[in-house]
Amino acid sequence: MAKGLHSRTIVPALMLVVGTAAVKAAATSTLPQTSETTFWMVAAAILAVSLCVTIVALTRLNTLRLKTTAATHGLARMAQCLKAGEPSDWIATGVADVDDIARTLEEFEQRLRRKRTLLTRLNAELIRGAGVGGSTGFNNQLRAIIDALPVGVLIAEAPNGRILEGNTALETIRRGPVIYSEGVEAYRGWTAVHDNGEPVLQDEYPLARALAGEERPVLECRLQRGDGTWSWVNITGAPIRDEEGEIMAAIVAVTDINELRSAEEHRRMMNLELHHRVNNSLAMIQGIANITARTATDFACFRNSFSDRIQCLSRISTLLVKKSWAQTPMKELATAALASDTASLRDRIETSGDDVELRSEVALALGMALHELLSNAERHGALSTENGKVFLEWRVTDSEGHHLQIDWRERGGPPVAGPQRAGVGQYLMKSVLTRQFGGDIDIAFEPEGVRATITAEI
């Protein structure tokens, strides 16, 4: 954040210095100097101001990136605290996806604490009730307690490890009956694998480790359920000792952590995707700034063109965020890309096409291409007159639904003649945007109006 504040302090200072230089240049230009000297002074001032505008845009994007990175680091620290059994001090960051994951983790930890409290009570009941009610050491009260627990419970006797009891919550987790193994060597009947895919060995299960004297063995693994599906579970065990301290049994609590694992994977994928999107956005802004500056005749021209394109990029990005950067309807994309402050212009743009869902990277590039066509139509084409109209149609061109064709037609505008050289919008579409949506743009300057055909991989 300090870097972001520092940048916001420096940029206005730079703009003030550049503005002062521009004023001095304008004042001294009235003195008897050569026209070439005046030209180079004005050009230098324009270039410096353009650089300041670009720095402001990049600084704001960098501030957003730093905020998201800080939130992600805070979430990682929170996960480490929870894993170590320490309380979390999470404070909302304002990054919605990260805050949602943090709330899920806190709720899971609170549920786990309640479950551990119940397990402590169960341990006390076992010590008091051992030997009561038959050879298994269970009485009716104890059975009621373990069946009321919201976590799966297994209890095995020492030293052989024969499983004495399991509760209904465990049957729900594994979607099948409890396997009453006769001893530790029979624990192989519980099919589970480690994070790396290696099978869990019989003596690696917390129940076996607790019987061997380990105080609080823990294992996270993927357990095969009775219906053949797999689920991530956390198994936490403890030995049960008699008054002399000898191990007479062992108990484990089995918790389904599929949701938690899914949240962690979602966070990891979100971080990777966010990094990718920020880099793409910065690259696109840099490309727009370079191309616009290369063709601008003066600073006012650069400012208007650059600002117009950045506003379009912002509208499309907002739409993609609302769609969680997943699939974006082509109809909504066209509405965002062709937005106009003038109602009469909006009424003269007709759109129609199939119900098509676009990937985020394709949607962003296609939206910018449509905006370039709209800008050209407003300045030189059909929308530069009172009666001109634009027709935008799209359709899927293959049975698999992988290729999209977009047709742009202008009618009722001034007579059209092909330009002597490609403008900045045409260069941006053909040289930058086509690579991102994996297609091509064919622009024809027909006498009755501009026609453009866009193909894209969706």
Secondary structure, 3 states (H helix, E strand, C coil): CHHHHHHHHHHHHHHHHHHHHHHHHHHHCCCCCCHHHHHHHHHHHHHHHHHHHHHHHHHHHHHHHHHHHHHHHHHHHHHHHHHCCCCCCCCCCCCHHHHHHHHHHHHHHHHHHHHHHHHHHHHHHHHHHCCCCCCCCCCHHHHHHHHHCCCEEEEEECCCCCEEEECHHHHHHHCCCCCCCCCHHHHHHCCEECCCCCECCHHHCHHHHHHCCCCCCEEEEEEECCCCCEEEEEEEEEEEECCCCCEEEEEEEEEECHHHHHHHHHHHHHHHHHHHHHHHHHHHHHHHHHHHHHHCCCHHHHHHHHHHHHHHHHHHHHHHHHCCCCCEEHHHHHHHHCCCCCHHHHHCEEEEECCCEECHHHHHHHHHHHHHHHHHHHHCCHHHCCCCEEEEEEEECCCCCCEEEEEEEEECCCCCCCCCCCCHHHHHHHHHHHHHHCCEEEEEEECCEEEEEEEEEC
